[in-house]
Amino acid sequence: MVGRSVQPLLGFIVLLLCSKPDLGSCIQVGDAKVGCIERERQALLKFKEDIADDFGILSSWRSEKNKRDCCKWRGVQCSSQTGHITSLDLSAYEYKDEFRHLRGKISPSLLELQQLNHLDLSGNDFEGRSMPEFIGSLTKMRYLDLSSTHLAGPLPHQLGNLSNLNFLDLSGNSNMSSENLDWLSRLSSLTHLGLNHLNLSKAIRWADAINKLPSLIDLLLKSCDLPSPTTPSLSLVTSSMSLAVLDLSCNQLSTSIYPWLFNFNSSLVHIDLSYNHLQASPPDAFGNMVSLEYLDLSWNQLKAEIPKSFSSSLVFLDLSNNQLQGSIPDTFGNMTSLRTVNLTRNQLEGEIPKSFNNLCNLQILKLHRNNLAGVLVKNLLACANDTLEILDLSHNQFIGSLPDLIGFSSLTRLHLGHNQLNGALPESIAQLAQLEFLKIPSNSLQGTVSEAHLFSLSKLQRLDLSFNSLLTLNLSSDWVPQFQLTHIFLASCKLGPRFPGWLRTQKGVGWLDISGSGISDVIPNWFWNFTSNLNRLNISNNQITGVVPNASIEFSRFPQMDMSSNYFEGSIPDQFLRCVWLVVELRPILTSRIICCQDFGESVALYSSTAHGEMPTSYP
């Protein structure tokens, strides 16, 4: 009896709730949801009026009876208890290689959404307009992402009113600026701050403002033209030690940043100070950062020697493109968590420390363009044979034969060029089934490279054995490799006398250099179709005969071609005058003529005897 008497009363309550003018649909009892509030729905429709929607992103935002519940509109979320809109996520996205975004302006109608705590409009185009000050009145906001939205002008200090904010990202708005960041001090709940690419060149006391954010975990201030702190040390009395991720790369920072930085010894996990003006040697204090896993100090002016120790917890270390001298400390072997070591483009000397055999988790080792020397031991990096993916020791002074790389099942890139290595290419190279780049140019390799060396390298994309003049490639003309190469560099190797027929199986080659390779043959007809897809071709300094066919050769690009120092006869086909750079000698004639085409065929200069300049020979 009680149940029967209550039921009509519940129906009456639902009827009353449905009659409220604020509601677009009924509020129901039990587990049912609450419909959106009418004034907030109208606010969204006004927002839509100021937006150019080229991709139909807001197509569900409509006024028809069956579309009136704005809580079901794309990007909108409402409270299931009150019906108020709490989240608006209209971030741009990629769909089938197309970047879909909105254009226009941010309407002040969003002020109606006073319960909004999440707003993401990232990636849209607000066409150089200023960031609306009214956003500072949405005081329930906890998450605000307006990154890469083409906003401009001064950053409104009203953002300091958003005292509940946890996440703030305005990165990628390079025409936005702020002369001070004092407003940040009121965002005591902020854990993530991203201001990458904003102009903060006049925000001299930026570090003081950061110190007043006790909950901050992520600080991203990349490419802000950020000045160094003006005081040698900055107090962190009001700040907790929560900062874990710090990106200050691409700024104007000097070594005066260090005292502030080392206040976070116990919390920092990720530090990026690349592309700054740091000088002298890296301070030993980095070794006291007990939680540090990622350290990037590349592209500075660091000098002297590498510190003997960094944090043993390091996973990533990049000191490349500096002026570091001396040897690589043997203590590197104590950092057994290391996965990436990049010491490229310094002035380091000596051998690779034997302690590197302790680095069993190593995935990337880049030591190229130094003055390192010594013999590459056979068991080089043996402990990392299951994990090593990239090994680059090129442009040093290593001697001896190639190291034993048997069992390096994950290796994708092997760069050993421009050293003084000799001996044969071991057939065990064929066991590197994941190999994509095999580059050992400009050494003194000898012996024969056969199909057995290459047969299982199905993922190989770039092959560079050039300028090993004692190396012979014995590959049958009808061989069909498992790989498809994009770059083939075999200059000065012994390929001839026949033209290498296996090249016809390679469909995506963009750069081919087989110059000076002992070919004394007529170019087969298939080669000219193969050539049409090339960016650069060098078959010079051979003994190739015959004519360049005046057939229907259509270049899909404007290639650079060097066919000089051969025995071609006849005339130059018109199609070849579309080349960016072309050198051809036609014989027999009294004076050789070399054609150099520039500016995509718009101007053609004829030179006698020699070409003016050379086609680029540096390989990527």
Secondary structure, 3 states (H helix, E strand, C coil): CHHHHHHHHHHHHHHHHHCCCCECCCECCCCCCECCEHHHHHHHHHHHHCEECCCCCCCCCCCCHHHCCHHHCCCEEECCCCCCEEEEECCCEEECCEEECCEECCCHHHHHCCCCCEEECCCCECCCCECCHHHHHCCCCCEEECCCCCCEEECCHHHHHCCCCCEEECCCCCEEECCCCHHHHHCCCCCEEECCCCECCCCCCHHHHHHCCCCCCEEECCCCCCCCCCCCCCCCCCCCCCCCEEECCCCCCCHHHHHHHHHHCCCCCEEECCCCCCEECCCHHHHHCCCCCEEECCCCEECCECCCCCCCCCCEEECCCCCCECECCHHHHHCCCCCEEECCCCCCEECCCHHHHHCCCCCEEECCCCEEEEECCCCCCHHHCCCCCEEECCCCEEEECCCCCCCCCCCCEEECCCCEEEECCCHHHHHCCCCCEEECCCCEEEEEEEHHHHCCCCCCCEEECCCCCEEEEECCCCCCCCCCCCEEECCCCECCCCCCHHHHHCCCCCEEECCCCCCCCECCCHHHHHHCCCCEEECCCCCCEEECCCCCCCCCCCCEEECCCCEEECCCCHHHHHCCEEECCECCCCCCEEEEEEHHHCEEEEEECCCCCCCCCCCC
